[in-house]
Amino acid sequence: MDFNNNFFLAEQMRLGNSKAYDFLMNSFYRKLCAYAYTLSHDHGASEDIVQNVFVEIWSNKKNINPLFSIKSYLYKSVYNEFINQYRKNKPVFFLEKKYFESVDLVVENTEENLEELIQLVEKEINKLPPKCREIFLLNKKEGLTHLEISEYLDISTKTIEGHMTRAFKILRKKLNFKMKTILFLLFGCTCTKSTANFTRAKLK
């Protein structure tokens, strides 16, 4: 059985073939979780979103259109599920919705494995000098301000700014364009002018 064939896979899903469903899970679960994480920034929430999508797909398997790309359908379903859950917690303001739409657009146009790109970005972050890495993650991952980090580490805000500048300089040299885009999606980091321009263009 060639489940790599989109039409055949869709037909087998429609017929309720559990092996087709297992193939779909094995092929896309981790990738979709990585994608959901760029939206939610929460590993637990990301898994919940993806699990809900797979349950919904299996429950409505007879409605699958074999002429449509299952991959695109899965990613779009994860995006829609995220928006639905997000709305339950807070209103989706215009600029936030535009940001999420830009994430969706970037992913649709990324041929590489999103999970691998995220891992490569995290690998480069982990290569930063220890203090530089600690300050970068406290700011970009934990959301602490420079002043809060200053009080936490008992160092001056000027020292923190120096480490952040150094982190951006190192990452700018190490990451290619798509990885810089992933860095922005994960941490909101505009490492370069080109990345900022790219993002603004996507938001128009």
Phi, psi and chi 1 to 4 in degrees:
 res  aa     phi    psi   chi1   chi2   chi3   chi4
   1 MET       -  123.4  -67.7 -174.7  177.2      -
   2 ASP   -95.7   84.9 -175.2   12.3      -      -
   3 PHE   -72.7  -10.3  -70.5  132.9      -      -
   4 ASN   -72.8  -16.4  -72.5  -55.5      -      -
   5 ASN   -79.8  116.3 -178.3  -67.6      -      -
   6 ASN   -55.7  -46.1 -175.2   85.4      -      -
   7 PHE   -63.8  -44.7 -173.0   88.5      -      -
   8 PHE   -65.2  -43.4  179.4   76.3      -      -
   9 LEU   -60.7  -44.2  176.6   60.0      -      -
  10 ALA   -63.0  -42.1      -      -      -      -
  11 GLU   -64.6  -41.3  -79.5  -64.3  -53.0      -
  12 GLN   -67.7  -34.3  -69.0  -58.4  -53.8      -
  13 MET   -64.7  -43.9  -76.0  -72.2  -65.5      -
  14 ARG   -61.3  -32.2  -78.2  162.5   56.1   88.5
  15 LEU   -82.6   -6.0  -67.2  171.6      -      -
  16 GLY    83.0   25.2      -      -      -      -
  17 ASN   -72.2  111.5 -173.1  -22.9      -      -
  18 SER   -64.5  -26.4   60.0      -      -      -
  19 LYS   -68.0  -34.5  -70.2 -176.6  178.4  179.8
  20 ALA   -66.2  -40.4      -      -      -      -
  21 TYR   -65.0  -42.9 -177.8   76.6      -      -
  22 ASP   -61.9  -40.4  -69.6  -18.8      -      -
  23 PHE   -61.7  -42.9  174.8   83.9      -      -
  24 LEU   -62.4  -43.7 -149.5   60.8      -      -
  25 MET   -63.7  -47.7  -75.4  -78.4  -70.4      -
  26 ASN   -65.4  -32.9  -67.8  -26.5      -      -
  27 SER   -82.1  -32.2  -60.6      -      -      -
  28 PHE  -122.3  -13.0  -69.1  101.9      -      -
  29 TYR   -56.6  -54.2 -175.9   82.7      -      -
  30 ARG   -64.9  -39.6  -72.4  175.3   60.9   84.3
  31 LYS   -64.0  -41.6  -63.2  175.0 -176.6  177.4
  32 LEU   -69.1  -34.8  -68.1  173.6      -      -
  33 CYS   -64.1  -39.8  -76.9      -      -      -
  34 ALA   -63.6  -41.4      -      -      -      -
  35 TYR   -65.5  -46.2  170.4   45.0      -      -
  36 ALA   -60.7  -32.6      -      -      -      -
  37 TYR   -67.6  -34.2 -178.0   74.1      -      -
  38 THR   -65.8  -20.9   65.8      -      -      -
  39 LEU   -90.4  -47.4  -65.0  165.4      -      -
  40 SER   -93.4  -25.1   67.6      -      -      -
  41 HIS    57.3   31.3  -60.6  -79.3      -      -
  42 ASP  -144.3  115.9 -176.5  -58.5      -      -
  43 HIS   -63.3  -42.1  -71.3  -65.9      -      -
  44 GLY   -63.8  -45.5      -      -      -      -
  45 ALA   -64.3  -36.3      -      -      -      -
  46 SER   -62.5  -44.4  -60.5      -      -      -
  47 GLU   -66.2  -38.2  -69.2 -169.8    2.6      -
  48 ASP   -61.8  -42.6  -72.4  -18.8      -      -
  49 ILE   -61.1  -49.0  -72.0  169.8      -      -
  50 VAL   -66.3  -41.4  174.6      -      -      -
  51 GLN   -62.1  -40.4  -72.4  168.7    7.7      -
  52 ASN   -62.4  -39.3  -71.5  -16.3      -      -
  53 VAL   -63.9  -44.9  165.1      -      -      -
  54 PHE   -67.3  -36.3  -85.4  107.2      -      -
  55 VAL   -64.5  -43.0  168.5      -      -      -
  56 GLU   -65.1  -41.2 -174.0   68.2   18.1      -
  57 ILE   -63.4  -43.2  -74.0  176.5      -      -
  58 TRP   -68.3  -37.8 -176.1 -110.0      -      -
  59 SER   -66.4  -31.2  -61.6      -      -      -
  60 ASN  -114.2   31.5  -62.8  -75.6      -      -
  61 LYS   -59.6  -29.4   54.0 -174.3  175.2  -66.3
  62 LYS   -69.6  -15.0  -69.1 -176.4  179.0  179.7
  63 ASN   -92.3   -1.4  -62.6  -35.4      -      -
  64 ILE   -65.3  129.8  -65.5  175.3      -      -
  65 ASN   -94.1  112.8 -171.3  -25.8      -      -
  66 PRO   -65.1  -12.2   23.8  -34.3      -      -
  67 LEU   -84.9  -13.2  -62.4  178.6      -      -
  68 PHE   -97.9  150.5  -67.3  158.9      -      -
  69 SER   -68.6  121.4  167.3      -      -      -
  70 ILE   -65.2  -37.8  -71.0 -177.0      -      -
  71 LYS   -59.1  -49.0  177.4 -177.5  177.2 -179.2
  72 SER   -62.9  -39.2  -63.6      -      -      -
  73 TYR   -62.4  -40.7  179.2   70.4      -      -
  74 LEU   -64.9  -47.2  -74.8  169.8      -      -
  75 TYR   -64.7  -40.8  -83.2   94.3      -      -
  76 LYS   -66.0  -36.7 -176.1   60.4   66.8  176.5
  77 SER   -66.0  -39.8  -65.3      -      -      -
  78 VAL   -63.8  -43.4  167.1      -      -      -
  79 TYR   -59.9  -46.8  172.4   77.3      -      -
  80 ASN   -65.5  -39.2  -70.0  -24.3      -      -
  81 GLU   -65.3  -38.8  176.8   66.8   16.5      -
  82 PHE   -62.4  -47.6  164.5   75.3      -      -
  83 ILE   -59.5  -41.4  -68.3  -63.3      -      -
  84 ASN   -61.8  -44.0  -70.8  -23.1      -      -
  85 GLN   -70.2  -36.7  -69.2 -164.8   16.2      -
  86 TYR   -63.5  -40.6 -172.0   80.0      -      -
  87 ARG   -64.2  -26.9  -77.9  173.3  176.1  156.8
  88 LYS   -69.5  -27.4  -66.3  177.1 -177.7  177.3
  89 ASN   -96.7  -33.1  -61.1  -45.0      -      -
  90 LYS  -161.6  155.0   61.0 -177.1  -66.8 -171.9
  91 PRO   -63.6  145.8  -18.3   31.2      -      -
  92 VAL   -89.5   99.5 -178.6      -      -      -
  93 PHE   -69.6  159.2  -64.4  108.3      -      -
  94 PHE   -54.4  -50.4  177.4   75.7      -      -
  95 LEU   -66.7  -35.6  -72.2  178.2      -      -
  96 GLU   -64.9  -42.6  -70.6  174.6  -41.9      -
  97 LYS   -63.6  -39.8 -170.2  170.0 -173.0  -60.8
  98 LYS   -63.2  -37.9  -76.6  -66.0 -177.0 -178.5
  99 TYR   -63.2  -46.7  165.1   74.4      -      -
 100 PHE   -64.0  -36.1  -65.2  134.1      -      -
 101 GLU   -65.7  -35.9  -72.4  173.4   -9.1      -
 102 SER   -68.1  -37.1   74.4      -      -      -
 103 VAL   -60.1  -46.9  174.4      -      -      -
 104 ASP   -59.5  -41.5 -171.3   43.1      -      -
 105 LEU   -68.0  -40.7 -169.7   59.1      -      -
 106 VAL   -61.6  -44.8  167.5      -      -      -
 107 VAL   -64.1  -41.6  171.1      -      -      -
 108 GLU   -62.1  -29.4  -77.0 -173.0   -4.1      -
 109 ASN  -100.7   11.0  -69.7  -67.0      -      -
 110 THR  -101.5  111.2  -60.6      -      -      -
 111 GLU   -76.9  -30.7  -64.4  178.7   -0.9      -
 112 GLU   -69.5  163.8  -70.0   91.0  -15.2      -
 113 ASN   -68.2  118.2 -174.2  -38.0      -      -
 114 LEU   -59.8  -39.9 -176.7   65.0      -      -
 115 GLU   -61.3  -40.2 -177.2 -174.6    8.1      -
 116 GLU   -67.3  -38.2  -69.4  179.0    0.1      -
 117 LEU   -63.5  -42.2  -74.1  175.4      -      -
 118 ILE   -63.2  -42.0  -69.0  173.7      -      -
 119 GLN   -63.9  -37.8  -70.9  174.9  -12.2      -
 120 LEU   -66.3  -40.6  -72.6  172.0      -      -
 121 VAL   -63.8  -46.6  168.8      -      -      -
 122 GLU   -63.8  -33.7  -67.8  178.0  -21.7      -
 123 LYS   -63.8  -42.4 -177.7  177.8  179.1 -179.9
 124 GLU   -68.7  -36.2  -68.6  -57.8  -29.7      -
 125 ILE   -63.7  -41.2  -68.7  173.4      -      -
 126 ASN   -68.2  -17.9  -72.8  -29.3      -      -
 127 LYS   -83.8   -9.6  -72.6 -178.8  179.8  178.7
 128 LEU   -61.6  152.5  -68.8  170.1      -      -
 129 PRO   -53.2  143.1  -27.3   36.4      -      -
 130 PRO   -45.5  -54.9  -29.2   36.8      -      -
 131 LYS   -67.2  -38.5 -177.8   60.7   67.6  174.2
 132 CYS   -61.4  -45.9 -165.8      -      -      -
 133 ARG   -63.9  -43.4  179.3  179.4   66.8 -110.9
 134 GLU   -60.1  -47.0  179.6 -176.8   19.9      -
 135 ILE   -67.3  -40.9  -68.9  172.9      -      -
 136 PHE   -59.4  -47.2  178.8   87.1      -      -
 137 LEU   -71.2  -35.1  -69.7  175.6      -      -
 138 LEU   -62.2  -37.5  -76.5  172.3      -      -
 139 ASN   -79.3  -51.6  178.3 -116.3      -      -
 140 LYS   -87.1  -28.5  -68.0  -56.7  179.4 -177.8
 141 LYS   -99.7  -42.6 -168.5  169.6 -175.6  178.0
 142 GLU   -88.1  -15.4  -57.2  -59.0  -32.1      -
 143 GLY    80.2   17.1      -      -      -      -
 144 LEU   -78.0  143.8  -60.8 -176.5      -      -
 145 THR   -77.6  168.3   64.4      -      -      -
 146 HIS   -61.0  -37.7  -73.4 -167.7      -      -
 147 LEU   -66.8  -41.7 -179.0   58.9      -      -
 148 GLU   -64.7  -39.8  -70.9  170.5  -27.5      -
 149 ILE   -66.4  -38.3  -62.5  172.3      -      -
 150 SER   -59.5  -44.1  171.3      -      -      -
 151 GLU   -71.0  -36.9  -65.5  173.4  -10.1      -
 152 TYR   -68.2  -42.7  177.0   67.0      -      -
 153 LEU   -97.0   -5.6  -62.6  178.7      -      -
 154 ASP    58.5   47.2 -166.2   25.2      -      -
 155 ILE  -133.4  164.2   55.8  178.5      -      -
 156 SER   -73.9  154.3   69.7      -      -      -
 157 THR   -65.0  -29.8   54.5      -      -      -
 158 LYS   -65.1  -38.1 -171.6  171.6 -177.2  179.8
 159 THR   -65.0  -40.7  -61.1      -      -      -
 160 ILE   -63.1  -45.2  -68.0  168.4      -      -
 161 GLU   -59.4  -37.7  -69.7  170.5    1.3      -
 162 GLY   -64.4  -43.3      -      -      -      -
 163 HIS   -66.5  -39.5  -80.4  -66.2      -      -
 164 MET   -65.1  -42.3  -70.0  -63.0  -66.7      -
 165 THR   -62.1  -41.2  -61.1      -      -      -
 166 ARG   -65.5  -41.0 -174.9 -176.5 -179.5 -169.3
 167 ALA   -60.3  -47.5      -      -      -      -
 168 PHE   -62.6  -39.0  -76.6  130.3      -      -
 169 LYS   -63.9  -43.1 -175.1  176.3 -178.8 -179.5
 170 ILE   -66.0  -47.3  -66.9  171.4      -      -
 171 LEU   -65.6  -34.6  -68.2  172.7      -      -
 172 ARG   -61.6  -35.5 -174.5  167.4   59.4 -117.3
 173 LYS   -78.0  -32.6  -70.4 -179.0  178.2  179.4
 174 LYS   -86.2  -31.5  -65.6  -71.5 -174.6  178.4
 175 LEU   -96.2  141.1  -56.1 -179.6      -      -
 176 ASN   -82.2 -179.9   62.2   35.4      -      -
 177 PHE   -59.2  -48.2  177.3   74.5      -      -
 178 LYS   -67.0  -34.6  -74.0 -172.6  177.3  178.9
 179 MET   -69.9  -32.4  -71.7  167.2   66.1      -
 180 LYS   -65.9  -36.5  -72.3  171.1 -172.0  171.0
 181 THR   -65.1  -42.5  -57.0      -      -      -
 182 ILE   -63.3  -39.0  -63.2  -60.7      -      -
 183 LEU   -60.2  -41.6 -178.4   69.3      -      -
 184 PHE   -64.4  -43.2  172.0   80.1      -      -
 185 LEU   -65.0  -35.9  -63.1  179.9      -      -
 186 LEU   -78.5  -41.2  -72.1  173.0      -      -
 187 PHE  -124.7   -3.6  -58.3  110.2      -      -
 188 GLY    72.1   29.3      -      -      -      -
 189 CYS   -94.2  117.0  -54.1      -      -      -
 190 THR   -94.2   86.9   50.0      -      -      -
 191 CYS   -68.3  -31.2  -75.2      -      -      -
 192 THR  -139.5  163.8   63.7      -      -      -
 193 LYS   -62.2  -38.2 -175.6  176.0  179.9 -179.1
 194 SER   -65.1  -37.2   61.6      -      -      -
 195 THR   -66.1  -42.1  -55.4      -      -      -
 196 ALA   -63.8  -43.4      -      -      -      -
 197 ASN   -62.6  -40.4  -69.3  -21.5      -      -
 198 PHE   -60.6  -45.4  172.9   82.6      -      -
 199 THR   -65.3  -43.8  -55.3      -      -      -
 200 ARG   -62.2  -38.0  -76.8 -163.3  -67.9  -89.7
 201 ALA   -64.6  -37.3      -      -      -      -
 202 LYS   -69.1  -28.1  -67.2  -63.5 -176.6 -174.6
 203 LEU   -82.9  -10.0  -65.3  177.2      -      -
 204 LYS   -75.1      -  -69.3 -178.8  179.2  178.0
